[in-house]
Amino acid sequence: MGSEILELLIENSISLIDNCSVGYKRYFYDYLKEDIKLLGIIGARGTGKTTAILQYLKALQLPYHKKLYISADMVEISDVSLFEIAKEFEKYGGEILAIDEIHKNPNFEQELKNIYDRLNIRVIFSGSSAIKLEHSKADLSRRAIIKKVKNLSFREFLELSVGKSFKRYSVEDIVTNHTDIALSLKKEFKPLALFKEYLKAGAYPYYFEDKVRYKERLEATINVVIEVDIPSIFSIKFEHIINLKKLLKLLCNSKPYELNISALSQKIGIGRDKLYTYLHYLSKGSILLPIYQKNRGDSIFTKPAKLYLYNTNLYFAYCKNSEVGTIRESFFANAIVDMYDLNYANQGDFLVDETYTFEIGGKNKGFDQIKDIQNSFVVADDIEVGFGNKIPLWLFGFLY
Protein backbone atom coordinates (compact mmCIF):
# COMPACT_ATOMS: atom_id res chain seq x y z
CA MET A 1 0.00 0.00 0.00
CA GLY A 2 1.34 3.41 -0.95
CA SER A 3 1.45 6.49 1.24
CA GLU A 4 -0.92 8.28 -1.17
CA ILE A 5 -3.80 6.06 0.01
CA LEU A 6 -2.98 6.84 3.63
CA GLU A 7 -2.93 10.56 2.79
CA LEU A 8 -6.39 10.24 1.24
CA LEU A 9 -7.71 8.35 4.29
CA ILE A 10 -6.28 10.92 6.70
CA GLU A 11 -7.78 13.76 4.67
CA ASN A 12 -11.19 12.08 4.77
CA SER A 13 -10.78 11.33 8.48
CA ILE A 14 -9.95 14.96 9.31
CA SER A 15 -13.05 16.14 7.49
CA LEU A 16 -15.34 13.71 9.36
CA ILE A 17 -13.79 14.47 12.75
CA ASP A 18 -13.93 18.24 12.25
CA ASN A 19 -17.57 18.16 11.15
CA CYS A 20 -18.67 15.94 14.04
CA SER A 21 -20.88 17.59 16.64
CA VAL A 22 -19.41 17.76 20.14
CA GLY A 23 -22.89 17.81 21.66
CA TYR A 24 -24.62 15.04 23.62
CA LYS A 25 -22.49 12.05 24.55
CA ARG A 26 -24.19 8.70 25.01
CA TYR A 27 -23.62 6.50 28.07
CA PHE A 28 -21.02 4.34 26.32
CA TYR A 29 -18.77 7.27 25.40
CA ASP A 30 -16.74 6.56 28.54
CA TYR A 31 -15.90 3.08 27.23
CA LEU A 32 -13.82 4.73 24.50
CA LYS A 33 -11.62 6.48 27.04
CA GLU A 34 -10.54 3.23 28.69
CA ASP A 35 -6.95 2.15 28.05
CA ILE A 36 -7.77 -0.92 25.93
CA LYS A 37 -5.57 -1.90 23.00
CA LEU A 38 -8.37 -3.58 21.02
CA LEU A 39 -11.87 -2.34 21.83
CA GLY A 40 -15.05 -3.34 20.04
CA ILE A 41 -18.25 -1.27 20.22
CA ILE A 42 -21.04 -3.58 19.09
CA GLY A 43 -24.73 -2.81 18.88
CA ALA A 44 -27.82 -1.99 16.87
CA ARG A 45 -27.58 0.14 13.77
CA GLY A 46 -28.57 3.75 14.44
CA THR A 47 -27.58 3.85 18.11
CA GLY A 48 -24.83 6.45 17.63
CA LYS A 49 -21.68 4.31 17.56
CA THR A 50 -20.08 6.27 14.72
CA THR A 51 -20.90 9.64 16.29
CA ALA A 52 -19.41 8.58 19.64
CA ILE A 53 -16.18 7.39 18.00
CA LEU A 54 -15.79 10.63 16.04
CA GLN A 55 -16.56 12.66 19.18
CA TYR A 56 -13.86 10.78 21.04
CA LEU A 57 -11.29 11.28 18.28
CA LYS A 58 -12.14 14.98 18.14
CA ALA A 59 -11.62 15.37 21.88
CA LEU A 60 -8.41 13.35 21.86
CA GLN A 61 -5.38 15.59 22.32
CA LEU A 62 -3.36 14.14 19.45
CA PRO A 63 -2.24 15.59 16.09
CA TYR A 64 -4.50 14.51 13.24
CA HIS A 65 -1.85 12.30 11.65
CA LYS A 66 -1.78 10.19 14.82
CA LYS A 67 -5.53 9.40 14.88
CA LEU A 68 -7.40 7.90 11.96
CA TYR A 69 -11.04 7.02 11.31
CA ILE A 70 -11.98 4.70 8.45
CA SER A 71 -15.05 2.68 7.52
CA ALA A 72 -14.49 -0.91 6.41
CA ASP A 73 -16.87 -0.46 3.47
CA MET A 74 -15.00 2.51 1.93
CA VAL A 75 -14.44 2.10 -1.82
CA GLU A 76 -10.91 3.51 -1.45
CA ILE A 77 -9.79 0.49 0.60
CA SER A 78 -11.78 -2.25 -1.13
CA ASP A 79 -8.61 -3.91 -2.42
CA VAL A 80 -6.36 -3.14 0.56
CA SER A 81 -6.16 -5.18 3.76
CA LEU A 82 -6.91 -3.53 7.07
CA PHE A 83 -3.56 -4.77 8.36
CA GLU A 84 -1.67 -3.00 5.56
CA ILE A 85 -3.54 0.23 6.31
CA ALA A 86 -2.73 -0.08 10.01
CA LYS A 87 0.90 -0.94 9.26
CA GLU A 88 1.33 2.12 7.02
CA PHE A 89 -0.46 4.28 9.60
CA GLU A 90 1.86 3.09 12.38
CA LYS A 91 4.93 3.68 10.18
CA TYR A 92 4.03 7.37 9.92
CA GLY A 93 3.50 7.77 13.67
CA GLY A 94 -0.13 6.69 13.99
CA GLU A 95 -1.32 5.82 17.49
CA ILE A 96 -5.07 5.19 17.39
CA LEU A 97 -7.07 3.66 14.54
CA ALA A 98 -10.88 3.58 14.52
CA ILE A 99 -12.51 1.12 12.09
CA ASP A 100 -16.25 1.51 11.61
CA GLU A 101 -18.63 -1.05 10.05
CA ILE A 102 -16.07 -3.78 10.74
CA HIS A 103 -18.50 -6.57 9.84
CA LYS A 104 -18.41 -5.38 6.21
CA ASN A 105 -14.87 -6.81 5.91
CA PRO A 106 -15.12 -10.59 5.36
CA ASN A 107 -11.73 -11.26 6.99
CA PHE A 108 -11.96 -8.82 9.87
CA GLU A 109 -11.20 -11.39 12.59
CA GLN A 110 -7.81 -12.30 11.15
CA GLU A 111 -7.07 -8.70 10.17
CA LEU A 112 -7.68 -7.44 13.72
CA LYS A 113 -5.72 -10.33 15.20
CA ASN A 114 -2.72 -9.46 13.02
CA ILE A 115 -2.94 -5.78 13.96
CA TYR A 116 -3.14 -6.64 17.65
CA ASP A 117 -0.25 -9.12 17.57
CA ARG A 118 2.15 -7.29 15.25
CA LEU A 119 1.60 -3.55 15.61
CA ASN A 120 1.90 -1.10 18.47
CA ILE A 121 -1.27 0.92 17.94
CA ARG A 122 -4.61 1.10 19.67
CA VAL A 123 -7.68 0.02 17.67
CA ILE A 124 -11.34 0.82 18.23
CA PHE A 125 -13.76 -0.98 15.95
CA SER A 126 -17.52 -0.98 15.68
CA GLY A 127 -20.07 -3.26 14.09
CA SER A 128 -23.65 -4.44 14.14
CA SER A 129 -23.13 -7.91 15.57
CA ALA A 130 -20.75 -9.66 17.90
CA ILE A 131 -21.61 -13.13 16.62
CA LYS A 132 -18.41 -13.63 14.60
CA LEU A 133 -16.33 -12.50 17.55
CA GLU A 134 -18.12 -14.92 19.86
CA HIS A 135 -17.12 -17.82 17.63
CA SER A 136 -13.89 -16.44 16.21
CA LYS A 137 -11.48 -18.98 14.79
CA ALA A 138 -8.73 -16.40 15.11
CA ASP A 139 -9.12 -16.26 18.90
CA LEU A 140 -10.02 -12.60 18.53
CA SER A 141 -12.54 -12.82 21.34
CA ARG A 142 -9.67 -13.37 23.79
CA ARG A 143 -7.81 -10.29 22.53
CA ALA A 144 -10.63 -7.81 22.12
CA ILE A 145 -12.73 -6.24 24.85
CA ILE A 146 -16.28 -6.10 23.50
CA LYS A 147 -18.79 -3.54 24.76
CA LYS A 148 -22.40 -4.03 23.69
CA VAL A 149 -24.32 -0.84 23.00
CA LYS A 150 -28.04 -0.44 23.56
CA ASN A 151 -30.60 1.97 22.11
CA LEU A 152 -31.32 5.24 23.92
CA SER A 153 -32.58 4.70 27.46
CA PHE A 154 -35.49 6.74 28.75
CA ARG A 155 -32.95 8.61 30.89
CA GLU A 156 -30.90 9.58 27.82
CA PHE A 157 -34.08 10.50 25.94
CA LEU A 158 -35.02 12.82 28.79
CA GLU A 159 -31.58 14.43 28.85
CA LEU A 160 -31.91 15.20 25.15
CA SER A 161 -35.52 16.37 25.54
CA VAL A 162 -35.26 18.65 28.58
CA GLY A 163 -31.58 19.55 28.49
CA LYS A 164 -30.76 18.31 31.98
CA SER A 165 -28.57 15.53 33.32
CA PHE A 166 -30.08 12.69 35.33
CA LYS A 167 -28.48 10.09 37.56
CA ARG A 168 -28.49 6.39 36.72
CA TYR A 169 -30.04 3.97 39.20
CA SER A 170 -29.49 0.26 39.69
CA VAL A 171 -32.28 -2.29 40.01
CA GLU A 172 -31.43 -2.51 43.71
CA ASP A 173 -31.72 1.28 44.02
CA ILE A 174 -35.13 1.20 42.39
CA VAL A 175 -36.67 -1.68 44.36
CA THR A 176 -35.46 -0.27 47.69
CA ASN A 177 -36.03 3.46 47.18
CA HIS A 178 -38.32 3.96 44.17
CA THR A 179 -40.83 6.26 45.86
CA ASP A 180 -38.24 8.88 46.83
CA ILE A 181 -36.48 8.58 43.46
CA ALA A 182 -39.73 9.07 41.52
CA LEU A 183 -40.81 12.00 43.71
CA SER A 184 -37.48 13.70 43.09
CA LEU A 185 -37.51 13.11 39.33
CA LYS A 186 -41.11 14.20 38.72
CA LYS A 187 -40.15 17.68 39.89
CA GLU A 188 -37.93 17.96 36.80
CA PHE A 189 -40.28 16.71 34.06
CA LYS A 190 -43.70 15.18 33.40
CA PRO A 191 -42.82 11.47 33.37
CA LEU A 192 -45.98 9.99 31.86
CA ALA A 193 -46.26 12.32 28.87
CA LEU A 194 -42.59 11.99 27.95
CA PHE A 195 -42.63 8.24 28.57
CA LYS A 196 -45.44 7.79 26.02
CA GLU A 197 -43.40 9.76 23.50
CA TYR A 198 -40.31 7.66 24.22
CA LEU A 199 -42.15 4.37 23.75
CA LYS A 200 -43.29 5.44 20.28
CA ALA A 201 -40.26 7.32 18.98
CA GLY A 202 -37.40 7.78 21.40
CA ALA A 203 -35.09 4.79 21.12
CA TYR A 204 -32.66 6.14 18.52
CA PRO A 205 -30.69 9.42 18.61
CA TYR A 206 -31.72 10.43 15.09
CA TYR A 207 -35.26 11.09 16.40
CA PHE A 208 -33.93 14.46 17.54
CA GLU A 209 -32.59 15.25 14.08
CA ASP A 210 -35.95 14.96 12.29
CA LYS A 211 -38.99 13.97 14.34
CA VAL A 212 -41.36 14.19 11.37
CA ARG A 213 -39.53 11.55 9.34
CA TYR A 214 -38.46 9.38 12.27
CA LYS A 215 -40.78 6.46 11.50
CA GLU A 216 -39.65 6.46 7.86
CA ARG A 217 -36.00 6.45 8.90
CA LEU A 218 -36.55 3.69 11.46
CA GLU A 219 -38.20 1.49 8.83
CA ALA A 220 -35.21 2.14 6.56
CA THR A 221 -32.87 1.16 9.40
CA ILE A 222 -34.69 -2.15 9.86
CA ASN A 223 -34.48 -2.82 6.13
CA VAL A 224 -30.73 -2.14 6.05
CA VAL A 225 -30.17 -4.56 8.91
CA ILE A 226 -32.21 -7.27 7.19
CA GLU A 227 -31.05 -6.66 3.62
CA VAL A 228 -27.41 -5.68 4.17
CA ASP A 229 -26.06 -6.31 7.67
CA ILE A 230 -27.45 -9.80 8.32
CA PRO A 231 -26.42 -11.18 4.89
CA SER A 232 -22.92 -9.69 5.37
CA ILE A 233 -22.49 -11.57 8.65
CA PHE A 234 -24.47 -14.77 8.15
CA SER A 235 -24.89 -17.25 5.32
CA ILE A 236 -28.30 -16.31 3.93
CA LYS A 237 -29.34 -16.14 0.31
CA PHE A 238 -30.81 -12.89 -0.98
CA GLU A 239 -34.05 -14.59 -2.05
CA HIS A 240 -34.62 -15.74 1.54
CA ILE A 241 -34.45 -12.23 2.99
CA ILE A 242 -38.17 -11.80 2.33
CA ASN A 243 -38.76 -14.58 4.86
CA LEU A 244 -37.15 -12.48 7.58
CA LYS A 245 -39.59 -9.67 6.82
CA LYS A 246 -42.54 -12.09 6.80
CA LEU A 247 -41.43 -13.39 10.17
CA LEU A 248 -41.36 -9.88 11.65
CA LYS A 249 -44.87 -9.15 10.43
CA LEU A 250 -46.19 -12.38 11.92
CA LEU A 251 -44.51 -11.68 15.26
CA CYS A 252 -46.26 -8.31 15.36
CA ASN A 253 -49.55 -10.14 15.76
CA SER A 254 -48.34 -12.74 18.27
CA LYS A 255 -48.40 -12.36 22.02
CA PRO A 256 -44.97 -12.92 23.58
CA TYR A 257 -46.23 -15.91 25.58
CA GLU A 258 -48.03 -17.53 22.65
CA LEU A 259 -45.00 -18.24 20.46
CA ASN A 260 -45.91 -21.19 18.23
CA ILE A 261 -42.86 -22.33 16.30
CA SER A 262 -44.75 -24.88 14.20
CA ALA A 263 -47.45 -22.42 13.16
CA LEU A 264 -44.90 -19.74 12.29
CA SER A 265 -42.77 -22.08 10.19
CA GLN A 266 -45.85 -23.26 8.27
CA LYS A 267 -47.04 -19.71 7.57
CA ILE A 268 -43.63 -18.68 6.25
CA GLY A 269 -43.07 -21.97 4.41
CA ILE A 270 -39.79 -22.97 6.05
CA GLY A 271 -38.67 -25.75 8.40
CA ARG A 272 -38.41 -25.38 12.18
CA ASP A 273 -34.60 -25.40 12.18
CA LYS A 274 -34.51 -22.66 9.55
CA LEU A 275 -37.00 -20.63 11.59
CA TYR A 276 -34.83 -20.94 14.70
CA THR A 277 -31.87 -19.82 12.60
CA TYR A 278 -33.79 -16.75 11.38
CA LEU A 279 -34.78 -15.88 14.95
CA HIS A 280 -31.10 -16.10 15.86
CA TYR A 281 -30.12 -13.77 12.99
CA LEU A 282 -32.73 -11.17 13.92
CA SER A 283 -31.75 -11.34 17.56
CA LYS A 284 -28.09 -10.70 16.73
CA GLY A 285 -29.20 -7.81 14.53
CA SER A 286 -30.97 -6.21 17.53
CA ILE A 287 -34.38 -6.54 15.91
CA LEU A 288 -35.72 -9.33 18.12
CA LEU A 289 -35.30 -9.84 21.85
CA PRO A 290 -35.79 -13.46 23.02
CA ILE A 291 -36.25 -14.28 26.70
CA TYR A 292 -35.35 -17.79 27.83
CA GLN A 293 -35.93 -19.88 30.88
CA LYS A 294 -32.95 -20.15 33.21
CA ASN A 295 -30.41 -22.89 32.35
CA ARG A 296 -31.75 -23.27 28.80
CA GLY A 297 -28.35 -24.16 27.32
CA ASP A 298 -26.58 -22.43 24.42
CA SER A 299 -28.26 -23.98 21.40
CA ILE A 300 -29.92 -21.59 18.96
CA PHE A 301 -32.59 -24.28 18.53
CA THR A 302 -33.96 -23.73 22.03
CA LYS A 303 -37.42 -22.20 21.95
CA PRO A 304 -37.57 -18.78 23.66
CA ALA A 305 -40.04 -18.58 26.52
CA LYS A 306 -41.03 -15.13 25.23
CA LEU A 307 -40.09 -13.22 22.10
CA TYR A 308 -40.31 -9.45 21.63
CA LEU A 309 -39.25 -6.91 19.06
CA TYR A 310 -36.00 -5.43 20.38
CA ASN A 311 -37.57 -2.16 21.55
CA THR A 312 -40.98 -0.55 21.64
CA ASN A 313 -40.28 1.84 18.74
CA LEU A 314 -40.08 -1.14 16.40
CA TYR A 315 -43.67 -2.10 17.28
CA PHE A 316 -44.95 1.36 16.41
CA ALA A 317 -42.92 1.49 13.20
CA TYR A 318 -43.45 -2.04 11.92
CA CYS A 319 -46.75 -3.32 13.35
CA LYS A 320 -50.25 -2.12 12.56
CA ASN A 321 -51.53 -3.12 15.98
CA SER A 322 -49.74 -4.14 19.16
CA GLU A 323 -51.20 -4.92 22.56
CA VAL A 324 -50.34 -2.48 25.31
CA GLY A 325 -49.22 -5.38 27.50
CA THR A 326 -46.66 -6.39 24.90
CA ILE A 327 -45.35 -2.82 24.68
CA ARG A 328 -44.92 -2.64 28.45
CA GLU A 329 -43.10 -5.95 28.68
CA SER A 330 -40.92 -5.09 25.69
CA PHE A 331 -39.82 -1.84 27.35
CA PHE A 332 -38.93 -3.58 30.60
CA ALA A 333 -37.03 -6.40 28.87
CA ASN A 334 -35.10 -3.96 26.67
CA ALA A 335 -34.14 -1.83 29.70
CA ILE A 336 -32.84 -4.84 31.64
CA VAL A 337 -31.16 -6.99 28.98
CA ASP A 338 -27.34 -6.86 28.78
CA MET A 339 -27.32 -4.87 32.02
CA TYR A 340 -28.55 -7.72 34.23
CA ASP A 341 -29.28 -11.44 33.98
CA LEU A 342 -32.82 -11.62 32.57
CA ASN A 343 -34.93 -14.79 32.44
CA TYR A 344 -38.50 -15.91 32.09
CA ALA A 345 -40.25 -16.32 35.45
CA ASN A 346 -42.55 -19.28 36.13
CA GLN A 347 -44.63 -16.93 38.29
CA GLY A 348 -44.70 -13.31 37.24
CA ASP A 349 -43.18 -12.09 33.96
CA PHE A 350 -39.43 -11.75 34.53
CA LEU A 351 -36.70 -12.97 36.88
CA VAL A 352 -33.75 -10.58 37.23
CA ASP A 353 -30.36 -11.70 38.57
CA GLU A 354 -32.07 -14.79 40.01
CA THR A 355 -33.26 -12.50 42.81
CA TYR A 356 -36.12 -10.21 41.82
CA THR A 357 -39.43 -11.29 40.26
CA PHE A 358 -41.34 -8.63 38.33
CA GLU A 359 -44.93 -8.68 37.11
CA ILE A 360 -45.63 -6.03 34.46
CA GLY A 361 -49.04 -4.38 34.02
CA GLY A 362 -51.23 -1.30 34.17
CA LYS A 363 -51.85 0.97 37.14
CA ASN A 364 -54.51 -1.37 38.58
CA LYS A 365 -52.35 -4.48 38.36
CA GLY A 366 -52.58 -6.54 41.55
CA PHE A 367 -50.23 -8.91 43.33
CA ASP A 368 -52.25 -12.14 43.02
CA GLN A 369 -49.80 -13.87 40.67
CA ILE A 370 -46.73 -13.13 42.78
CA LYS A 371 -48.11 -12.71 46.31
CA ASP A 372 -46.19 -15.69 47.74
CA ILE A 373 -42.85 -14.95 46.07
CA GLN A 374 -40.02 -13.32 47.99
CA ASN A 375 -38.56 -10.14 46.43
CA SER A 376 -41.47 -9.78 44.01
CA PHE A 377 -42.77 -6.51 42.60
CA VAL A 378 -45.51 -5.19 40.37
CA VAL A 379 -44.15 -2.79 37.74
CA ALA A 380 -47.06 -0.56 36.75
CA ASP A 381 -47.57 1.69 33.76
CA ASP A 382 -49.55 4.96 33.99
CA ILE A 383 -48.44 5.85 37.52
CA GLU A 384 -45.98 8.62 38.37
CA VAL A 385 -45.04 7.38 41.83
CA GLY A 386 -45.31 3.95 43.38
CA PHE A 387 -45.58 2.70 46.93
CA GLY A 388 -44.32 -0.45 48.66
CA ASN A 389 -43.85 -3.21 46.11
CA LYS A 390 -45.57 -1.36 43.24
CA ILE A 391 -43.03 0.50 41.09
CA PRO A 392 -43.60 2.87 38.12
CA LEU A 393 -42.62 1.26 34.82
CA TRP A 394 -40.91 4.43 33.52
CA LEU A 395 -38.39 4.34 36.37
CA PHE A 396 -36.65 1.34 34.82
CA GLY A 397 -35.57 3.65 32.03
CA PHE A 398 -32.85 4.99 34.36
CA LEU A 399 -30.70 1.84 34.50
CA TYR A 400 -28.16 3.20 31.96
N, C-alpha and C positions, 0 to 999 in steps of 0.2 A: 504494500500500500504506500502511495506517495504522500508527501507532506501536503500537496495541494488539496487532497480530500480532507485531511485534518483541518486545514485552513477554512475550507468551506463549512465543515461541521461546527467549528468554533464560531464562525461568523453567524451561522444560523442560531447557535446556542445563545450568543450574546443578545441577539434580537429578541428571542423568546423570554429570556431572563429579564431584560430591561422592560419589556412590555407587560410583565406579570404584575398583577395587583398585589400590594402588600397589605391588603385589608384583612378580613376575618381568617383566622387560622383554626382549622379543625382540630379535634381532640388528639389525632394521631401525629400532628406536627412535631410533637416532642420526641416521638420515636426517631425521627430523622437526625436529631441532635446527639443521639447516643453514639458512643465510640465503638461502632461495629464495622468490621472490614467488609462484610458482605451482608447487606440488609435487603430483604424483600418486603415490599408493601403490596399486599394482595387483597383484592376485594372487588365489589360490584362495579361495573362500568357506571360512570357518572357520579361517583362519590367524592371526587375532588383530589384524586391521587396525584395527577399531573400538576395541578395548581399548587399543592402542598410542596412537591419536590422543587418546582421553580421558585416558590417563595423562600424555601430553605437555601437554595443556591444563591438567590439574590441577597439574602441576609448574611451569607457566609463571607467573612473577611479574607477573601483570597483574590488575587488577580484573575481576570477572566480566562487567561490561558491555562490556569491550574484547575478550573472547574468546567465540566463539559456535560451538557444535556443532549441526548440523542433519543430518537424513537426507533425501535427495532424494525418498523415497517417503512422507514424512509427509503425512497427510490435511490438516493445517492449511495446507499451502503448495501444495496441488494446483492451485489456480487463480492462483498468484502466481509470477512469474518469479524465477529465482535472482538475476538482476541487480538487480531491485527490492529483494529482501531485502538483498543486499550493499550497495546504495546507501543504504538506510535505516539499516543497521547502521553504515556509515561516518559518516553524518550525525550519529549520536549518539556518536561517538568510538571506534567499533569498529576494531580493529587486525588481528585474525586470525580468519578464518572457516574452519571445517572442515566440508566437505560430504561426507557418507558416502553410499554406494550411488549414486554419481553416474550410473551407467549407467541408472538407473531414470527419469531425465529425458530425454525424447526429443530435446531441443534443447541438451544440455549443452555441446556444443562451442562453439556460438555464445555461449551464456550465459557460459562461462568466458572466452572471448575478450573479450567486452565488459567483464567485471569487470577483467581484466588491463589492458586498454587505457585504461579510463576512471576507474578507482578506485584510491585509494592504500591498499590493504589487502593483507595476505598471505592466500593461500588454500591450504589443504591439502584435497585431495579423494581419495576412495578408490573403487575399483570392482573388478568381477570380471573385466574384460577390457580390454586396451589396444588392441583391434583398431580401434575407431573413432578413437582418437587417432592410430594409425599411418597412417590414410588420411583424416585430417581435412580437410574442405573449408574449414574456418575457419582453417587454418594453426595450429591449436592446438599441434600437435606441436613447432613451433618456439618456442613460448612456454613450454610446460610442461616441467619436468624430471620424467621418469617413472622411478620406482623399482619394479622388479618384486619381489614378495615370494614367498618359497617356504614350503612346509610346514616344520614343526619339523625341524631337523637332529638327528642322533643326539647331537651335543654338547649341544644345547639340551634334548633329552629327558633326558639324564643330569643336567644342572644342576637340572632340575625334580625328578628322581627322588631324587638323593642330596644335594641342597642345597649343592653346591659349584660353584665357577666353574672352567671349563676353557678353555684357550687355543685359538684357531683356528690351523689349519695350512694352508699352501698345498700344492698338488700337488707343487711342487718340494721343499718341506720333507719331504713324506711319502716321495717316491721316493729322496731322498738320505739320510734319517735315520730311517726308519720303525722300525727295531729299537729304538733308544734312546727314541723317542717312545712306542712301545707298552709298553716295560718300565716307563717312568715312569707312564703312565696306569693300567696294571693294578694298581698299588699302591693306587689310589684306589677302584676298583670292579671287579666281575666282568664283563668285557666281553662274553663270549659269552652269558651268561644274560640280561643287559639288552638285548643286541642282538636276541635272538630276540623279546623282548617288544616292542621298538621296531618291528620289521618287521611285527608283527601289529597293533599298536594304539598307535603312538607319534607319528604324523605330525601330529596336530592338538592344539592346547593344551587343548581341552575334554575330552580323555581324562582329565586330572587333576581334572576337576570331578565326573565320574561314570564310573568305569571299567566298572561293570556294564552300563550302557546305551550304552557307546561305539559298538559296532557298529550299534545301532539309530539312533543319532544320525548316524553317518557315512552310512548308507544314506539318511537323510532329507536330508542335505546334498547328496548326489549328485542326488537327485530335485529339489531346489530349483534346482540349477544347470541341469538338463535342462529342467525344466518352467517355470521362471520367468526365470532369468538369460539363458540362451541365446536364448529367444524375444524378450526385451526388447532384445537387442543385434542379433540377426540376423533376416533375413526368413524365418521358418519357421512354417508353419501348425501349429495345435495338434494336428490329427489326424496329423501326421507325427512328433510327438514320440516316439510309440511306437517308431518306427524307430531312433531314437537308443538307446533302451534295448535293442532287439534286437541292435543292433550291438555294444554293450558285452558282452552275454552271449556272443555269438559269438567276440569277441576273447579272452574268458576261456579259451576252449578252443583257441586258436591259439598256436603257438610264434612268438616275435617274428620269426624268420627264415623263416617259412613263410607270410607275408602274401600271400593270394591275393585280389586285388581283384575278379576276375571271379566267383569262387565266393561271396564275401561279398555282392556286389550281387545275385546270383541268389537267395541264401537270404533276403535281406531283401525282395526284390522291387522294387528301385530300380535306376536306371541308374548307370554307373560315375562319371559326373560328379557326380551327386547324392551318391554314396557319398564321393567325395573332399571334397565340400563338408561333409558331416556330420563327417568326420574332422577337418576344419579347425575346425568349431564346437567339437567336444569337446576339441580341443587348446587352443584359446583359453580354454575354460572350466576348464583345468587338471584334466581328467579323463583325457586321453590324452597320451602323450609320444612323438612321432615322432622317429626318428633318421634323418638323411639322409646320403647320400654327399656328400663335399666337392664344391663347385661345382655343386650341383644346380639353381641358379636359384631364382626367387622364386614360381613358380607353385604354387597350392594343388593343382594337378592332377598334381604330381610324386609318384610312388609313394615312400613312406618305405622305407628299407632295412630298418628294424626299427620295430616299433610296440609300445609298452608302455602299461599303465595308468600314470597319472601318478606314483603312489607305491605302495609295497608294501601299505599298509593297504587300498587299494581292492581288491586281489586277495582279501584275506582277508574283506572285507565283501561283495563282489559276486560272487565266483566260487566254485563248489562245489569245484573242484579246480584247482590251479595247480602247474606244475612248479617244483621248487626252483631250477633253473637260471634260469628266468624271473624269479623273485623276486630272485635275486642280481643279475642284470643290471639289473632295474628299480631296485633300490636305488642301484647305482653311477650309472646314468644320471641319476636324480633328484638325486643329490648334486652331480653335475658341471654339469648344465644351468643356463644363465643365469649361472653363475660363470666358466665357461671355454667355449672353442669345442669343441663335441662333435660328432664325426662317426662314421659307420660306417667300420670298418677292413676292408680287403680281406683282411688276415691279422690274426688276433686279433679281439676284439669291438669295441673302441672306439679311436678316435684323438682325443687331447686336445691342443688348441692346435697341431695339426700337428706335434707333437714326440714325444709319448709314446703308445705302443701298449699297450693293456691287454687281457689275456685273463682272463675271469672264470670261476671254478670252485670246486670243493670243495678240501679240504685236500690231497688227493692229485693235484691238477691239475699236469700237467707242462708243459714248455716247447716241446714238439715243434712246435706250430703257429706259434710266434713266435721260434724259436731263432736265426734269421738276421737278425732285425730289430733295428736299433739302438734304444736307449732303449725296450726292451720289458719288460713286467713281467707276472707272474701275480698276480692279486688273488684270494686264497683265503679262502673262508668256513671257519668252524669251527677257526680257529687264533687264538691270543691274540697271538703274536709271530711275525714273519716273519724271514727272513734273506736277504741278497743281493737278488735280483730277485723274491722272493716276498713279497708284502705282505698283511697282514690286511685283509679286506674292510671290517670295522667302522671301520677308521681313516679311511676316506674320509667318515665322518660328521662329521668335524671341520673341514670346509672353510669352514663359515659358522656 
